Amino acid sequence: MRVVCVYREGEDYTRTVTDWLEDFYRRTGHEIETLDPDRDSKFCEAYGIVEYPTIIAISDQGQVRAFWPGRNLPMFNEVLYYIS
């Protein structure tokens, strides 16, 4: 399972996202992969990501298992379920 956070640096939400990612790592010991939508536009197109930030859980076969778009970031246990 792959969990990815797609967001842009320098936006008004960036600090919230980076704080969430750091806190997630401190509390769970798991690091979440991050992608810049401007550098990885094909990934965003493939999974229909048009709102940032977005956290997406993808199975090993490439199927979307969970999708959290927008500034309301998910609870840690929701994301951890897809990592464990």
C-alpha positions as CSV (number, residue, x, y, z in Angstrom):
1,M,0.0,0.0,0.0
2,R,1.2,3.5,-0.9
3,V,0.1,6.7,0.8
4,V,0.9,9.9,-0.9
5,C,0.3,13.5,0.1
6,V,0.1,15.9,-2.9
7,Y,0.7,19.6,-2.2
8,R,2.5,22.7,-3.3
9,E,5.2,24.5,-1.4
10,G,4.6,28.2,-0.7
11,E,0.8,28.0,-0.5
12,D,-1.2,29.3,2.4
13,Y,-1.9,25.7,3.5
14,T,1.7,24.5,3.2
15,R,2.5,25.0,6.9
16,T,-0.6,23.1,8.0
17,V,0.3,20.2,5.8
18,T,4.0,20.0,6.8
19,D,3.0,20.2,10.5
20,W,0.5,17.4,9.9
21,L,3.1,15.2,8.1
22,E,5.7,15.8,10.9
23,D,3.2,15.1,13.6
24,F,2.1,12.0,11.8
25,Y,5.6,10.7,11.7
26,R,6.3,11.5,15.4
27,R,3.2,9.8,16.5
28,T,3.2,6.7,14.2
29,G,6.8,6.3,13.1
30,H,5.6,6.2,9.5
31,E,6.6,8.7,6.8
32,I,4.2,9.6,4.1
33,E,5.4,10.1,0.6
34,T,5.0,13.7,-0.8
35,L,4.6,14.9,-4.4
36,D,4.5,18.3,-6.0
37,P,1.6,18.4,-8.5
38,D,3.6,20.6,-10.8
39,R,6.5,18.1,-11.0
40,D,4.3,15.0,-11.0
41,S,1.3,16.1,-13.1
42,K,0.9,12.7,-14.7
43,F,0.3,11.1,-11.3
44,C,-2.3,13.7,-10.5
45,E,-4.0,13.2,-13.9
46,A,-4.0,9.4,-13.5
47,Y,-5.7,9.6,-10.1
48,G,-8.0,12.6,-10.8
49,I,-6.3,14.9,-8.2
50,V,-7.3,18.5,-8.8
51,E,-7.5,19.9,-5.3
52,Y,-4.5,20.5,-3.0
53,P,-3.6,19.2,-0.6
54,T,-4.8,15.7,-1.2
55,I,-3.8,12.5,0.6
56,I,-4.4,9.3,-1.4
57,A,-4.0,5.6,-0.4
58,I,-3.2,3.4,-3.4
59,S,-3.1,-0.4,-3.4
60,D,-0.1,-2.3,-4.8
61,Q,-2.1,-2.9,-7.9
62,G,-2.7,0.9,-8.4
63,Q,-6.3,1.1,-7.2
64,V,-7.4,4.0,-5.0
65,R,-8.4,2.8,-1.6
66,A,-8.9,6.1,0.1
67,F,-8.9,9.7,-1.0
68,W,-8.9,12.9,1.2
69,P,-8.9,16.1,-0.9
70,G,-8.8,19.6,0.5
71,R,-7.6,21.4,3.6
72,N,-9.5,19.2,6.1
73,L,-6.8,16.6,6.6
74,P,-7.8,13.2,7.8
75,M,-7.3,11.8,11.3
76,F,-4.0,9.9,11.8
77,N,-5.8,6.6,12.5
78,E,-7.7,6.9,9.2
79,V,-4.4,7.1,7.2
80,L,-2.6,4.6,9.4
81,Y,-5.1,1.9,8.6
82,Y,-3.9,2.0,5.0
83,I,-0.2,1.9,6.0
84,S,-0.4,-1.0,8.4
